Amino acid sequence: MSSIQIIPSKLKGHVKIPPSKSLCHRAIIAAGLSDGVSNIENIILSDDIIATCSGMEALGAKIEKEDNRFIIKGSKELRPKRREIDCIESGSTLRFLIPIALLTGEKITFDGRGRLKSRPLTPYYKIFKNQNIYYSSEEGLPLTLQGRLKPGNYEIEGNISSQFITGLLFTLPLLDGDSKIIITTELESKGYVDLTLDILNSFSIKIENNNYKEFFINGNQKYKAINYYVEGDFSQAAFWLTAGILGEEVECTNLNINSLQGDKVIVDIIREMGGNVAIDGNIITAKTSKTKGIVIDASQIPDIVPILAVLGALSSGTTRIINAGRLRIKESDRLKAITTELSKLGADIKEQSDGLTIHGKEKLKGGTVSSWNDHRIAMALAIASIKCTEPVIITGSDAVKKSYPEFFKDFSMLGGITNEWSLGREY
């Protein structure tokens, strides 16, 4: 486990935003299910993406890496090369690949590490029971499966995770018959479902979306190989845009302002809080601003809550983050994690069952904080250091490898002053 010491300083400059992790997962999987060779450009090997590549290779795809480009030879008829898939700590990998593995009819075991071992899989257990698919346990990972998915009606709750819906959207078009996904509650994280539908359409898979309440899926479809460029990740840009507001001018490149990513709303939220954000093509620039607290509905944007909590802690007035209960079942209990650690830095923040109430201050004090082995907590705390009066030490700082391995390199490039040391990797 690594720790990093940050000497408070204002960040300034320009940074190329890494590719969208959400789109990387989806493009790799779609290419792996295609008949032919796809070129996927602008991919960075974070731990989560390594997990998805390894999983798709286990199921029969061939993946070659050239710089930041992947050449993927798909396998329209999956034949497992390995019977065990290590999802590391990637919830997307686990939930996307479980139904895909059930295309093979073979016995396959999924495993993982950390909190992934206990993250909920209940919607899939219900499907396994309904379709008489063998599965080994309802107590998390390892999970062994054997059986085949059948076409038909699938009822899924929309307020646990959209990842279950995405897993089925990838798989059901390949079945020998038509299917329907029925969403039994209000669908949260619609933006992630939009990303899935867009990727599927790019790879020639057609799905009818009835107002996010039902999805109609024709069977016997085929994925067609394509060349695909992965756009920049707005959930990662959120850290640097906040850094620009709290520090000096930060310019973020490689962003698509017409993106379907739900986290694109970070631009609107910062502006509503009084922040100065300018858009010029694929460049978004945030400039030093005095911001004020607002009410933020997090139901569609769970991934940017930690950095929004930092911005709220350093804005005048009160910021309330609501409809964020699902953050308790992420890589950490993110509501508890960000409340605990920002409090150590001197923030006035309190957690509710499904949100946060934050009374802003002009400055925080600094101190030693923990990442909770959560990449987004680590990055949010690093940005909070900009407004601290004393150094910030983040233990478990290497958690950023999950999504953004170069985060602290980019942090230093923008003027951040860091000292890093390793205590030996822990899981």
C-alpha positions as CSV (number, residue, x, y, z in Angstrom):
1,M,0.0,0.0,0.0
2,S,1.4,3.4,-1.0
3,S,1.1,6.7,0.7
4,I,1.6,10.1,-0.7
5,Q,2.3,13.5,0.9
6,I,0.9,16.5,-0.8
7,I,2.2,20.0,0.0
8,P,-0.7,22.4,-0.7
9,S,-0.3,24.3,-3.9
10,K,-2.6,25.7,-6.6
11,L,-2.8,23.6,-9.8
12,K,-2.5,25.3,-13.2
13,G,-2.1,24.2,-16.8
14,H,-3.6,21.8,-19.3
15,V,-4.2,18.0,-19.0
16,K,-5.4,15.4,-21.5
17,I,-8.3,13.6,-19.9
18,P,-7.9,9.8,-20.0
19,P,-10.4,7.7,-21.9
20,S,-13.8,6.9,-20.5
21,K,-13.4,3.8,-18.4
22,S,-17.2,3.1,-18.9
23,L,-16.7,3.2,-22.7
24,C,-13.5,1.2,-22.7
25,H,-15.2,-1.7,-20.9
26,R,-18.1,-1.6,-23.3
27,A,-16.0,-1.3,-26.5
28,I,-13.7,-4.2,-25.4
29,I,-16.7,-6.5,-24.7
30,A,-18.6,-5.6,-27.9
31,A,-15.4,-6.1,-30.0
32,G,-14.8,-9.4,-28.2
33,L,-18.3,-10.6,-29.2
34,S,-17.9,-9.5,-32.8
35,D,-17.2,-11.6,-35.9
36,G,-14.0,-10.0,-37.2
37,V,-11.2,-7.7,-36.0
38,S,-11.9,-4.4,-34.3
39,N,-9.4,-1.6,-33.5
40,I,-10.2,0.2,-30.3
41,E,-8.1,3.4,-29.9
42,N,-7.3,5.5,-26.9
43,I,-7.3,2.9,-24.1
44,I,-5.3,3.0,-20.9
45,L,-4.6,-0.1,-18.9
46,S,-6.1,0.7,-15.5
47,D,-6.7,-2.3,-13.2
48,D,-10.4,-2.4,-14.1
49,I,-9.7,-2.5,-17.9
50,I,-7.1,-5.2,-17.3
51,A,-9.8,-7.2,-15.6
52,T,-12.2,-6.9,-18.5
53,C,-9.5,-7.7,-21.1
54,S,-8.5,-10.8,-19.1
55,G,-12.2,-11.8,-18.8
56,M,-12.9,-11.5,-22.5
57,E,-9.7,-13.4,-23.3
58,A,-10.9,-16.2,-20.9
59,L,-14.1,-16.4,-22.9
60,G,-12.4,-16.7,-26.2
61,A,-11.5,-13.2,-27.6
62,K,-8.0,-12.4,-28.7
63,I,-6.6,-9.0,-27.6
64,E,-3.3,-7.5,-28.7
65,K,-2.1,-4.1,-27.4
66,E,-0.2,-1.6,-29.5
67,D,0.6,1.6,-27.5
68,N,-2.9,2.8,-26.5
69,R,-4.7,0.8,-29.2
70,F,-6.2,-2.6,-28.8
71,I,-6.6,-5.0,-31.8
72,I,-9.4,-7.4,-30.8
73,K,-10.4,-10.5,-32.7
74,G,-13.8,-11.4,-31.6
75,S,-15.4,-14.8,-31.1
76,K,-19.0,-15.0,-32.1
77,E,-19.2,-18.5,-30.7
78,L,-17.6,-18.2,-27.3
79,R,-15.4,-21.1,-26.3
80,P,-13.8,-20.6,-22.9
81,K,-10.0,-20.8,-22.8
82,R,-10.0,-20.6,-19.0
83,R,-12.7,-21.5,-16.5
84,E,-11.8,-18.9,-13.9
85,I,-12.2,-15.1,-14.4
86,D,-10.5,-12.8,-11.9
87,C,-12.5,-9.5,-11.9
88,I,-9.9,-8.0,-9.5
89,E,-12.1,-5.2,-8.0
90,S,-14.1,-4.3,-11.1
91,G,-17.9,-4.3,-10.6
92,S,-18.4,-3.6,-14.2
93,T,-16.3,-6.6,-15.3
94,L,-18.2,-8.9,-13.0
95,R,-21.7,-7.8,-13.7
96,F,-21.2,-7.4,-17.5
97,L,-19.5,-10.8,-18.0
98,I,-21.7,-13.0,-15.9
99,P,-24.6,-13.2,-18.4
100,I,-22.1,-13.4,-21.3
101,A,-20.5,-16.4,-19.7
102,L,-23.9,-18.0,-19.7
103,L,-23.8,-18.0,-23.5
104,T,-21.2,-20.8,-23.3
105,G,-23.0,-23.4,-21.3
106,E,-19.7,-24.2,-19.6
107,K,-18.9,-24.1,-15.9
108,I,-17.1,-20.9,-15.1
109,T,-16.0,-19.3,-11.8
110,F,-15.9,-15.6,-11.1
111,D,-13.7,-14.3,-8.4
112,G,-12.4,-10.9,-7.2
113,R,-10.8,-9.0,-4.3
114,G,-11.7,-6.5,-1.7
115,R,-15.2,-5.2,-1.5
116,L,-16.1,-6.7,-4.8
117,K,-16.4,-10.1,-3.1
118,S,-19.5,-8.9,-1.2
119,R,-21.1,-6.4,-3.7
120,P,-24.7,-7.3,-4.4
121,L,-25.6,-9.8,-7.3
122,T,-29.2,-10.3,-6.2
123,P,-30.8,-9.5,-9.6
124,Y,-28.8,-12.2,-11.2
125,Y,-29.5,-14.8,-8.5
126,K,-33.2,-14.3,-9.3
127,I,-32.6,-15.0,-13.0
128,F,-30.5,-18.1,-12.1
129,K,-33.4,-19.5,-10.0
130,N,-36.1,-18.7,-12.6
131,Q,-34.1,-20.4,-15.4
132,N,-32.7,-23.3,-13.4
133,I,-29.1,-22.2,-13.9
134,Y,-26.6,-23.8,-11.5
135,Y,-24.8,-21.3,-9.3
136,S,-22.7,-22.0,-6.2
137,S,-23.5,-19.3,-3.6
138,E,-25.5,-16.3,-2.6
139,E,-22.7,-15.0,-0.4
140,G,-20.6,-13.2,-3.1
141,L,-17.4,-14.4,-4.7
142,P,-16.2,-16.9,-5.8
143,L,-19.3,-17.6,-7.8
144,T,-19.5,-20.7,-10.0
145,L,-22.1,-20.8,-12.8
146,Q,-23.2,-23.4,-15.3
147,G,-26.1,-23.2,-17.7
148,R,-27.5,-21.2,-20.6
149,L,-29.6,-18.0,-20.6
150,K,-32.9,-18.4,-22.3
151,P,-34.8,-15.7,-24.3
152,G,-37.8,-14.3,-22.6
153,N,-38.9,-11.6,-20.1
154,Y,-36.4,-10.3,-17.6
155,E,-37.5,-8.2,-14.6
156,I,-34.8,-6.1,-13.1
157,E,-34.8,-3.4,-10.4
158,G,-33.4,-0.1,-11.7
159,N,-32.2,1.3,-8.4
160,I,-29.4,-1.2,-7.4
161,S,-27.0,-0.9,-10.4
162,S,-27.5,-0.3,-14.1
163,Q,-24.6,-2.7,-14.6
164,F,-27.0,-5.7,-14.4
165,I,-29.1,-4.1,-17.2
166,T,-26.0,-3.6,-19.3
167,G,-24.9,-7.2,-18.8
168,L,-28.2,-8.4,-20.2
169,L,-28.2,-5.8,-23.0
170,F,-24.9,-7.2,-24.2
171,T,-26.1,-10.8,-24.0
172,L,-29.8,-11.1,-25.0
173,P,-29.4,-10.1,-28.6
174,L,-27.3,-13.2,-29.2
175,L,-29.9,-15.6,-27.9
176,D,-32.1,-17.7,-30.2
177,G,-35.3,-15.8,-29.6
178,D,-36.6,-12.4,-28.6
179,S,-36.4,-10.9,-25.1
180,K,-37.7,-8.0,-23.0
181,I,-36.1,-6.3,-20.0
182,I,-38.7,-4.8,-17.7
183,I,-37.5,-2.2,-15.2
184,T,-39.5,-2.6,-12.0
185,T,-38.4,0.6,-10.3
186,E,-37.2,4.0,-11.4
187,L,-34.0,3.6,-13.3
188,E,-31.0,5.4,-11.8
189,S,-27.8,6.0,-13.8
190,K,-29.7,6.3,-17.1
191,G,-26.5,7.8,-18.6
192,Y,-24.7,4.4,-18.3
193,V,-27.5,2.6,-20.1
194,D,-27.3,5.3,-22.8
195,L,-23.6,4.5,-23.2
196,T,-24.3,0.8,-23.5
197,L,-27.1,1.3,-26.1
198,D,-24.8,3.7,-28.1
199,I,-21.9,1.2,-28.1
200,L,-24.3,-1.6,-29.1
201,N,-25.6,0.5,-32.0
202,S,-22.1,1.2,-33.1
203,F,-21.5,-2.6,-33.3
204,S,-24.7,-3.1,-35.3
205,I,-26.9,-4.4,-32.4
206,K,-30.4,-2.8,-32.3
207,I,-32.4,-2.4,-29.1
208,E,-35.8,-0.6,-28.7
209,N,-35.9,1.6,-25.6
210,N,-39.4,2.3,-24.3
211,N,-38.7,5.3,-22.0
212,Y,-36.2,3.3,-19.8
213,K,-39.2,1.2,-18.6
214,E,-38.8,-1.6,-21.1
215,F,-36.1,-2.7,-23.5
216,F,-37.2,-4.9,-26.5
217,I,-34.4,-7.1,-27.9
218,N,-34.6,-9.1,-31.0
219,G,-32.6,-12.4,-30.8
220,N,-30.2,-13.8,-33.4
221,Q,-28.4,-10.5,-33.9
222,K,-24.7,-10.3,-34.7
223,Y,-22.0,-7.9,-33.5
224,K,-20.0,-6.4,-36.4
225,A,-16.3,-5.5,-35.9
226,I,-15.5,-1.8,-36.2
227,N,-12.8,0.8,-35.5
228,Y,-13.7,2.8,-32.4
229,Y,-12.1,5.8,-30.6
230,V,-12.8,6.1,-26.9
231,E,-13.6,9.7,-25.8
232,G,-12.3,11.3,-22.6
233,D,-13.9,10.5,-19.3
234,F,-16.0,13.3,-17.7
235,S,-15.9,11.5,-14.3
236,Q,-12.1,12.0,-14.3
237,A,-12.3,15.5,-15.8
238,A,-14.5,16.5,-12.8
239,F,-11.4,16.3,-10.5
240,W,-9.4,18.7,-12.7
241,L,-12.3,21.1,-13.3
242,T,-12.7,21.3,-9.6
243,A,-9.0,21.9,-9.3
244,G,-9.3,24.8,-11.6
245,I,-12.1,26.3,-9.6
246,L,-10.2,25.9,-6.3
247,G,-6.7,26.7,-7.7
248,E,-5.9,28.5,-10.9
249,E,-6.9,27.9,-14.5
250,V,-7.0,24.3,-15.6
251,E,-7.7,23.3,-19.2
252,C,-9.0,19.8,-19.9
253,T,-8.6,18.4,-23.4
254,N,-9.9,15.2,-25.2
255,L,-13.5,15.8,-24.1
256,N,-16.7,15.5,-26.2
257,I,-19.2,18.0,-25.0
258,N,-21.9,16.2,-26.9
259,S,-21.1,13.0,-25.0
260,L,-23.8,10.7,-23.6
261,Q,-21.8,10.3,-20.4
262,G,-24.1,11.3,-17.5
263,D,-21.1,12.8,-15.6
264,K,-20.9,15.6,-18.3
265,V,-23.4,17.4,-16.0
266,I,-20.3,18.3,-13.8
267,V,-20.0,21.4,-16.1
268,D,-23.6,22.5,-15.3
269,I,-23.2,21.8,-11.6
270,I,-20.1,23.9,-11.3
271,R,-21.7,26.7,-13.2
272,E,-24.8,26.5,-11.0
273,M,-22.5,26.8,-8.0
274,G,-21.1,30.0,-9.5
275,G,-18.0,28.5,-11.1
276,N,-16.4,29.9,-14.3
277,V,-16.2,27.1,-16.9
278,A,-15.6,27.8,-20.6
279,I,-16.1,25.4,-23.5
280,D,-14.2,25.6,-26.8
281,G,-14.6,22.5,-28.9
282,N,-13.1,19.5,-27.1
283,I,-11.5,21.7,-24.5
284,I,-13.1,22.7,-21.2
285,T,-11.4,25.2,-19.0
286,A,-12.2,26.0,-15.3
287,K,-11.0,29.2,-13.7
288,T,-10.6,30.4,-10.2
289,S,-14.0,31.1,-8.8
290,K,-15.9,31.7,-5.6
291,T,-18.6,29.0,-5.5
292,K,-21.8,28.7,-3.4
293,G,-23.6,25.7,-2.1
294,I,-26.6,24.2,-3.9
295,V,-28.8,21.0,-3.7
296,I,-27.4,18.2,-6.0
297,D,-29.4,15.2,-7.0
298,A,-26.9,12.4,-7.3
299,S,-29.2,9.6,-8.5
300,Q,-27.8,9.7,-12.1
301,I,-24.2,10.7,-11.2
302,P,-22.9,8.6,-8.3
303,D,-19.3,8.6,-9.5
304,I,-18.7,12.3,-9.1
305,V,-20.2,12.7,-5.6
306,P,-16.8,12.5,-3.8
307,I,-15.3,15.4,-5.8
308,L,-18.6,17.4,-5.5
309,A,-18.4,16.9,-1.7
310,V,-14.9,18.5,-1.9
311,L,-16.3,21.4,-3.9
312,G,-19.2,21.8,-1.4
313,A,-16.8,21.8,1.5
314,L,-15.0,24.8,0.0
315,S,-18.0,26.8,-1.2
316,S,-20.0,29.4,0.8
317,G,-23.2,28.3,2.3
318,T,-24.7,24.8,2.4
319,T,-24.4,22.0,-0.2
320,R,-26.8,19.1,0.1
321,I,-26.2,16.0,-1.9
322,I,-29.4,13.8,-2.1
323,N,-30.5,10.5,-3.6
324,A,-27.0,9.0,-3.2
325,G,-27.7,5.9,-1.1
326,R,-26.2,3.6,-3.7
327,L,-22.8,5.1,-2.9
328,R,-22.7,2.8,0.1
329,I,-22.2,-0.3,-2.1
330,K,-19.4,1.0,-4.3
331,E,-15.6,0.3,-3.8
332,S,-16.1,1.8,-0.4
333,D,-19.1,3.1,1.5
334,R,-18.4,6.4,-0.3
335,L,-20.8,8.5,1.9
336,K,-19.1,7.4,5.1
337,A,-15.6,7.5,3.5
338,I,-15.7,11.0,2.2
339,T,-17.4,12.3,5.4
340,T,-14.8,10.6,7.6
341,E,-11.8,11.8,5.6
342,L,-12.9,15.4,4.8
343,S,-13.8,15.8,8.5
344,K,-10.2,14.9,9.3
345,L,-9.1,17.8,7.0
346,G,-11.4,20.1,8.9
347,A,-14.5,20.1,6.7
348,D,-18.0,20.5,8.2
349,I,-19.7,17.5,6.6
350,K,-22.4,15.1,7.9
351,E,-23.8,12.0,6.2
352,Q,-27.4,11.1,6.0
353,S,-28.8,7.7,5.0
354,D,-28.8,8.7,1.3
355,G,-26.8,11.8,1.1
356,L,-24.6,14.5,2.6
357,T,-25.0,18.0,4.2
358,I,-21.9,20.2,3.9
359,H,-21.4,23.7,5.4
360,G,-18.6,25.3,3.4
361,K,-15.4,26.9,4.6
362,E,-12.8,29.0,2.9
363,K,-9.9,26.7,3.9
364,L,-9.3,23.2,5.3
365,K,-6.4,22.4,7.6
366,G,-4.7,19.2,6.3
367,G,-3.6,16.0,8.0
368,T,-3.4,12.3,7.4
369,V,-6.3,10.6,5.6
370,S,-7.2,7.2,4.0
371,S,-8.3,6.4,0.5
372,W,-10.4,3.5,1.9
373,N,-8.8,1.6,-1.1
374,D,-11.2,3.6,-3.3
375,H,-9.8,5.4,-6.3
376,R,-12.4,8.2,-6.3
377,I,-11.9,8.9,-2.6
378,A,-8.1,9.1,-3.1
379,M,-8.4,11.6,-6.1
380,A,-11.0,13.7,-4.3
381,L,-8.7,14.1,-1.2
382,A,-5.8,15.1,-3.4
383,I,-7.8,17.9,-5.0
384,A,-9.0,19.0,-1.5
385,S,-5.3,19.6,-0.6
386,I,-5.3,22.7,-2.8
387,K,-7.2,24.6,-0.1
388,C,-5.4,23.1,2.9
389,T,-3.1,25.1,5.1
390,E,-0.9,22.1,6.0
391,P,0.3,19.0,4.1
392,V,-2.1,16.2,3.3
393,I,-0.9,12.6,3.6
394,I,-3.1,10.0,1.8
395,T,-2.6,6.4,2.7
396,G,-3.6,3.9,0.1
397,S,-2.9,6.4,-2.6
398,D,-2.2,3.6,-5.2
399,A,-6.0,2.9,-5.3
400,V,-6.0,5.3,-8.3
401,K,-4.6,2.4,-10.4
402,K,-8.2,1.1,-10.5
403,S,-9.2,3.8,-13.1
404,Y,-6.5,6.4,-13.5
405,P,-2.9,5.1,-13.1
406,E,-1.3,8.4,-14.2
407,F,-3.4,10.6,-11.8
408,F,-0.6,11.7,-9.6
409,K,1.8,12.2,-12.5
410,D,-0.8,14.6,-14.0
411,F,-1.3,16.1,-10.6
412,S,2.4,16.9,-10.4
413,M,2.5,18.1,-14.1
414,L,-0.1,20.8,-13.1
415,G,2.1,22.0,-10.3
416,G,1.2,19.6,-7.4
417,I,4.0,19.0,-5.0
418,T,4.1,15.3,-3.9
419,N,6.3,12.8,-2.1
420,E,5.3,9.2,-2.5
421,W,6.5,6.1,-0.7
422,S,5.4,2.4,-0.7
423,L,4.5,0.3,2.3
424,G,4.0,-2.9,0.2
425,R,0.8,-3.6,-1.7
426,E,-2.1,-4.7,0.5
427,Y,-5.5,-6.2,-0.6
